[in-house]
């Protein structure tokens, strides 16, 4: 936790109006013309930055969340309310979501004066804010697309959402709370590329550190599927009425996608 802010939500639908008039997805890092898409599924993946495989994204003071939220605070990128990327979020709204609950005594100075007297400023401690170290829950939304023009399957990340984790000691609600959603293309173009601080840190060899854009392209992280596009817009845990069964379904879904890609080459 930090007194100084170093650095806000998400609906579950497919990106609305993502295809521009030229037929390409405006949020895509790997754009494929709509007429060349033979198959597409939208997949949501959860990442816990505390996992050993994700430790290169969770180095102290260089956490993925810190890098992204710092860029947002500095005005380099926009934040959105949800992964449809239709409604932006202001820094003031994000700031309010980062307040540590135990230090939030309200903003009404009259009430504070009535409760604590003329010396309320000395009695009431200043607000503290969560840092990137506290925000270790990430969700990726990606499109799995088969490009018939090049006979190739792409995993095309669309958005990245930062959450306040459900298991954090300060989370009195006991459920994960979305902080902000960002366009992944914006992150690659404006935050990761050519940024010496946007580094995937190799724990064994400093000479093998990589830029975050390259790390995501090479899939150098651990994640698991929590939702795949469906008519009811349900997470797997909702569909199977159990977190455990949802996790088993995530493994099965990942295998089915891999098998589908494999069988494409038989035609």
C-alpha positions in Angstrom: 0.0 0.0 0.0 1.2 3.5 -0.7 0.1 7.0 0.3 1.0 8.2 -3.1 -1.0 6.9 -6.0 1.1 5.3 -8.7 -1.6 4.8 -10.8 -11.0 1.4 -13.5 -14.7 -2.5 -15.1 -16.1 -5.0 -17.4 -19.2 -6.4 -19.1 -19.1 -9.7 -20.7 -20.1 -9.2 -24.3 -18.2 -9.4 -27.5 -16.6 -6.1 -28.6 -19.3 -4.1 -30.2 -18.6 -2.4 -33.5 -15.0 -3.6 -33.6 -14.9 -4.0 -37.3 -14.3 -0.7 -39.1 -15.7 0.1 -42.6 -12.5 -1.4 -44.1 -13.4 -4.8 -42.7 -10.6 -5.0 -40.1 -11.0 -5.1 -36.4 -9.8 -1.8 -35.1 -8.6 -3.3 -31.8 -6.6 -6.1 -33.3 -2.9 -6.5 -33.1 -3.1 -9.2 -35.9 -5.9 -7.8 -38.1 -7.6 -10.3 -40.4 -10.2 -9.1 -42.9 -13.7 -10.1 -41.9 -14.2 -11.9 -45.3 -11.2 -14.1 -44.5 -12.4 -15.3 -41.1 -13.5 -18.9 -41.4 -13.8 -19.6 -37.7 -13.9 -17.4 -34.6 -14.4 -17.9 -30.9 -14.0 -15.3 -28.1 -12.1 -16.6 -25.1 -11.6 -15.1 -21.6 -8.5 -16.1 -19.6 -7.6 -15.5 -16.0 -4.1 -14.8 -14.8 -2.8 -14.8 -11.3 0.5 -12.9 -11.3 1.6 -14.7 -8.1 2.0 -17.9 -9.9 5.6 -19.0 -10.4 5.3 -18.9 -14.2 4.0 -15.4 -14.0 6.7 -14.1 -11.6 8.5 -12.3 -14.5 5.3 -10.1 -14.8 5.2 -9.5 -11.0 8.7 -8.2 -10.2 8.7 -5.7 -7.3 8.0 -2.1 -8.4 7.7 -3.4 -12.0 4.5 -5.3 -11.8 2.4 -5.5 -15.0 -0.4 -3.6 -13.2 1.9 -0.9 -12.0 3.3 -0.3 -15.6 -0.2 -0.1 -17.1 -1.8 2.1 -14.4 1.1 4.4 -14.4 0.7 5.0 -18.1 -3.1 5.5 -17.6 -2.4 8.1 -14.9 0.1 9.9 -17.1 -2.5 10.1 -19.9 -0.7 7.9 -22.3 -3.7 5.5 -22.7 -7.4 5.4 -22.1 -9.2 3.1 -19.6 -12.6 1.7 -20.2 -15.5 0.6 -18.0 -15.7 -2.8 -19.5 -14.3 -5.0 -22.3 -16.7 -3.8 -24.9 -14.4 -0.7 -25.0 -17.4 1.6 -25.6 -17.3 3.8 -22.4 -14.1 5.3 -21.1 -13.2 5.7 -17.4 -11.7 8.8 -15.9 -8.7 8.8 -13.6 -10.8 10.2 -10.8 -13.1 7.2 -10.9 -10.1 4.9 -11.0 -8.5 6.7 -8.1 -11.7 6.1 -6.0 -11.5 2.4 -6.7 -8.0 2.2 -5.5 -8.6 3.6 -2.0 -7.8 1.2 0.8 -11.2 0.7 2.6 -9.7 0.9 6.1 -8.4 4.4 5.4 -11.5 5.7 3.7 -13.2 8.1 6.2 -15.2 10.0 3.6 -14.7 13.3 1.9 -17.3 15.4 3.8 -15.2 17.8 5.8 -18.3 19.1 7.8 -19.1 15.6 9.0 -15.4 15.0 9.9 -15.4 18.3 11.8 -18.6 17.4 13.7 -17.2 14.0 14.6 -13.6 14.9 15.4 -13.5 18.6 16.1 -11.3 21.4 14.8 -8.2 19.1 14.8 -9.8 16.5 12.5 -6.9 16.8 10.0 -4.5 15.6 12.7 -6.8 12.8 14.0 -8.0 11.3 10.6 -5.1 9.8 8.7 -4.8 10.4 5.0 -6.2 7.9 2.5 -3.9 5.1 1.4 -4.1 3.5 -2.1 -3.5 0.1 -3.5 -0.4 -0.4 -5.5 0.3 -2.7 -8.4 1.5 -5.3 -5.9 -2.0 -5.6 -4.6 -3.6 -6.0 -8.1 -2.4 -9.4 -9.1 -5.6 -10.7 -10.8 -5.7 -10.1 -14.6 -8.2 -11.2 -17.2 -7.5 -11.3 -20.9 -10.1 -11.3 -23.6 -8.9 -12.8 -26.9 -10.3 -13.8 -30.2 -9.3 -17.2 -31.6 -9.5 -16.7 -35.4 -8.8 -19.0 -38.3 -7.6 -17.0 -41.3 -8.5 -18.9 -44.5 -6.3 -16.6 -46.6 -3.2 -17.7 -44.9 -4.5 -21.0 -43.5 -3.4 -20.0 -40.0 -5.0 -19.9 -36.5 -4.4 -16.7 -34.5 -4.8 -15.9 -30.8 -5.5 -12.2 -30.9 -5.7 -10.5 -27.5 -8.3 -7.7 -27.5 -8.4 -6.4 -23.9 -6.7 -6.7 -20.5 -8.7 -6.1 -17.3 -7.1 -5.5 -13.9 -9.0 -6.7 -10.9 -8.8 -6.1 -7.1 -8.6 -9.8 -6.1 -11.3 -11.6 -4.1 -8.8 -13.1 -1.7 -7.0 -9.9 -0.8 -7.0 -9.3 3.0 -8.5 -5.8 2.4 -11.3 -7.0 0.2 -14.2 -6.9 2.6 -16.7 -7.8 -0.1 -15.1 -11.2 -0.8 -15.5 -10.9 -4.6 -13.1 -9.7 -7.2 -13.7 -6.0 -8.2 -12.8 -4.7 -11.6 -10.4 -1.7 -11.6 -10.0 -1.0 -15.3 -10.1 -2.4 -18.8 -7.6 -1.5 -21.4 -7.3 -2.1 -25.2 -4.4 -4.5 -25.7 -3.5 -2.8 -29.0 -3.1 0.5 -27.1 -0.9 -1.2 -24.6 1.4 -2.7 -27.3 1.5 0.6 -29.3 1.7 3.1 -26.4 3.0 1.4 -23.3 5.0 -1.8 -24.1 6.9 -1.3 -27.3 10.2 0.6 -26.9 9.6 1.1 -23.2 12.7 0.1 -21.2 10.5 -0.4 -18.1 8.0 -2.7 -19.8 10.1 -5.8 -19.3 9.3 -9.5 -18.8 12.1 -10.3 -16.4 13.9 -13.7 -16.9 14.5 -14.9 -13.3 17.5 -17.1 -14.4 19.3 -14.9 -17.0 19.2 -11.1 -17.1 20.5 -11.2 -20.7 17.2 -12.9 -21.7 14.8 -10.3 -20.5 12.1 -9.5 -23.1 9.7 -6.7 -23.9 6.2 -7.3 -22.6 4.8 -7.2 -26.1 7.1 -10.0 -27.1 6.4 -12.0 -23.9 2.6 -11.9 -24.6 3.2 -12.8 -28.3 5.3 -15.8 -27.2 2.7 -16.8 -24.6 5.2 -16.7 -21.8 2.6 -16.6 -19.0 0.2 -19.0 -17.3 -3.5 -18.6 -17.6 -6.7 -20.6 -17.7 -10.0 -20.3 -19.6 -12.8 -18.9 -17.5 -15.3 -18.2 -20.3 -15.8 -19.0 -24.0 -18.4 -17.1 -26.1 -21.9 -18.5 -25.7 -25.5 -17.5 -26.1 -26.1 -17.1 -22.4 -22.9 -15.2 -21.8 -22.0 -17.4 -18.9 -18.7 -18.1 -17.3 -17.8 -21.8 -17.1 -18.2 -21.7 -13.3 -21.7 -20.4 -13.8 -22.6 -22.9 -16.5 -21.4 -25.8 -14.4 -22.5 -24.3 -11.0 -19.2 -25.0 -9.4 -15.7 -23.4 -9.4 -14.1 -26.9 -9.4 -16.2 -28.1 -12.3 -15.6 -24.8 -14.1 -11.8 -25.4 -13.7 -12.2 -28.9 -15.2 -14.3 -27.5 -18.0 -11.5 -24.9 -18.6 -9.0 -27.7 -19.2 -11.4 -29.5 -21.5 -12.1 -26.3 -23.5 -8.4 -25.6 -24.0 -8.0 -29.2 -25.3 -10.9 -28.9 -27.6 -9.6 -25.7 -29.1 -6.2 -27.3 -29.6 -7.8 -30.4 -31.2 -9.9 -28.2 -33.5 -6.8 -26.4 -34.7 -5.1 -29.8 -35.3 -8.0 -31.2 -37.3 -8.1 -28.2 -39.6 -4.9 -29.4 -41.3 -6.6 -32.7 -42.3 -8.8 -30.9 -44.8 
